[in-house]
């Protein structure tokens, strides 16, 4: 008898059914009446101002704190926190606008200068995966080649766990991790006022363009600003993804990406 390769046994015998995607009335199927109810969204960022009227409350918090003696060692404090800048509040407000019934979870990894250690970023993302998040908004990125492997590994874990990661590309030229990984949903900003507008890039690695230029966003302290950035485009896509998952929780990350591509204004049938 021929010896089968490793993993071949997973495909022996009768396989359990998997869900396919409908191809008619796709926009209504995917987003019609979607509110994101029951979907836990981790906003891995600078924190969220839970009192901001555009945010509408936060379900939980996690702050990644570096050890005083060894900055590469971290612990997670699950207590309420503020937004150190306003960036996380902006992303949370956008997500809430598109998916009003989501559970927002604030995972603070960025400091007051919107910077962080890569290992803090990793710890925050790992916490989100270990604590039952259904989707994560990552409006931050790393340019460090040293983080390429570790970030790739945790993003692969999310993919196989069925957790879509929506990642903003870097706002400046150069490497943009984890947005360059095929396992995530990568997003850059485009002009336009329609929060539901989406374009598919035929030449990735950045796959989708969404509203992110001169956007009126919530900010810390209860106010708002007009801002531009890939961060805010990613938050719009996260809102769409949360809406889909609220109605169709069985969607896998690659199915979510397939639906997003089919919803893009430059998608064609056949």
N, C-alpha and C positions, 0 to 999 in steps of 0.2 A: 504494500500500500504506500502511495506517495505521502511523504511527510509534508503536512501543510505548513505554510509560513506562520509565524507568530501573528495573532489577532484574527487569523482566518476563521477560527472556531466561533467567533462572534456572529458569523453569517451562516452558520450551519443550521439545518432544520427550518422550522416555520418561524418567520420573523414577525414581530409585532407590527401592527399597522402604524404608519405615520401620516400626519395630516398634510394634505396638499393645499395649495392656494387657489382661491377662485380667480377667474380671469375676467368676469363681467362685473360692471359697476364697482370697480375696485376702490375708488375713493370713498364712496359711501360705505362700503364694507369695512374699510380700514379706519376711517376717521369720522364717519357719520354718527353723531351723538356721543362720541367718545369723550369721557371726562377724566380718565385715569384713575377712577375709583379703585381702591385696593392695591394700587401700585406704589411700592416703596422706592423713592428716588433719592440716591445719595448725591449730594452736591459737594464734591471734593474741591475745597476752595479756601477762601479767607474767612469763612464763617458766614452765618446768615443772621440778619436782624429780624428776629421772629416777630417783632411788634410792628414791622412795616406793613402798612395797609395793602400793599401789592403782594405781600408774601402770604398773609393769612395764616400764620402759625407754622410751627415746626414740630414734627413728631418726636424727634430725638436729636441728640448731639454726640459728637465724639471729637475730642481735641488730641492730636498727636503731639506729645511733649517730649523734647529731647532731654536725655540725662545730663545733668550739670557736669559730671566728671568725664563722660564719654558721649559727645554729641551724636555719634552714630548709633547709639542705643536709645530706644524710644519706649514710651508707655502711652496708653490711650486712656484719657479721662472722659468718662461718659456723663458729663454735667453740662448744664446750659452755658453758652458762651455768646459773646457779641461778634459782630463782623468787624475785623480789624481795619478794613479798608472801605468796603462797599461793593466789591467785585462779586462776592458770593451772593449778596442780596440781589444784585442786578440779575444774575443768572437764575436765581430762585424765582424772582418775580416774573421773568419771561416764561419759565416752565409752568408756573401757576396760571398764567394767562391762557395758555394753550390746553392745559390739563388741570382744571380747577379743583378736582377731587383727589389729587395725588397726596401721598404722605411724603413730605419733604424731610430729609435727614441731613443735617449739617455736619460735614466731616472737615474740620479745620486743619489744614496742613500748611497754609501760606502765612507768612508774617506780614508786618505792616508795610513792607516794601514789595509785597507780592512775590517774594522769593521764598525758597525753602530748600532744605537738603533733599536730595533724591531719595534717601532712605526714609524720610518722613512721608514723602509722597507715596512710596511703596507701602508703608505701614498703614496709611489711611485707606488706600485702595484695598489692601488685604482685609482691613477691618470691615469695609463695606461688603466684601464677598462673604466673610465669615458671619455676618449678622443679617443675612436674609434680604439684602437689597435686590430689587428686580431690574434696575437700570442705574447706571452711574453717569453723571455729567462731569467730564474732566476738561474744564476750560483752563487748562494749564498744560505745559509740556516741558520736556527737558531736551537740551542740546548735547548732553553728555554721552559720549560713546561708552563710558563705563557703565551707564545705566541701560544700555541697549538690551543686554541679555536679561537682567533681572526684571525690567519692565515687560519685556516680551513674555517671560515666563508667567507673570501674574495675569497678563492680558489673555494668554492662552488658557489659563485656569478659568477665567471669567467666561470665555467662549464655550468651553466644555461644560461649565456649570449652567449655561443658558442665560447668562447675564449680559445684555448688550452694554457696551461701553461707548459713549458718544464723546469723541475727542476733538477738541479744537486744534487746528494746525497752528504752528508758531506764527506770530505776526511779522516776523522778520525772516530773511532768507537763511537757509541752513537746515540742519537736521531737526526733525520735529517728532520726538518720541513721547507718547505712543501712537500719535496720529498716523505715522507711516506704516503701521502694522496692518496686515490684511484682516486680522481678527477683530478689528474695531471699526466703528463708523466714524470716518474722518470728515471734518467740516471746515469750510472757510467762508468768510463773509462775502456777500454780494449786495448790490444796491436794490432798493425796493422797499415799499412800506407794508406789503402783505406778509403777515407773520406766518402764513401757511405756504408761502411760495418756496419751491424747492427746485434745484437744478442738479442734474447728474453730470459729473465730469467724465468724459470719455477717455481721459488720459490721467488716471490716478498716479500717485498714491492718494492725494486728497480727493475724496469721492463725491462730496455733495457741497453745494453752495446754498446758503440760506440767508435770510435777512440779518444784516449785521453792520450796516453803514448808517451813521447818524440815527441811531436808535434811542428813543426816550426810555431810559431804564431806571428802575428803583436804585436807591443808593442808601448807604448807612445814614442813620439819623432821621429817617422818615421822609427824606427828600428824593429828588431825582436829578439826573443829568442826561445830556445827549452825548452818546459815546459811539465809537466805532471799534470793532474788533472781531476776530474769529471766535472769541469767547462767547459773544452774544449770539452769533450764528449757531454755534453748537447747542446753546440752551434752547433755541427754537426747535431744533431737531429732537432734542431730548423730550420736549413737550409732545411732539408728534409720536415719538416712540412710546412714551408713557400712555398716551391715549390708545394706541393700538393694543398694548399689553393689557390695559384695563378691560377691553372687550374680548381680546383673543390671547389669554395668558399662556397658551401653549406655543406661541410663536418662538422659534429659536432665533439666535442672533443672525444667522445667515438668511432666514426667512424674513426677518425684519428688514434687513438690508435689501433684499429682493423687492419687498413691497415699496420701500422708499424709492428705489430706482424706478419702479413702475409708476409711481406717483409724480415723478419729476416732470416738469413742464416740457422738457425736451425728449421725453420718452415717446417712442413710436410703437405701434402694434405691428405684429408680424415680422 
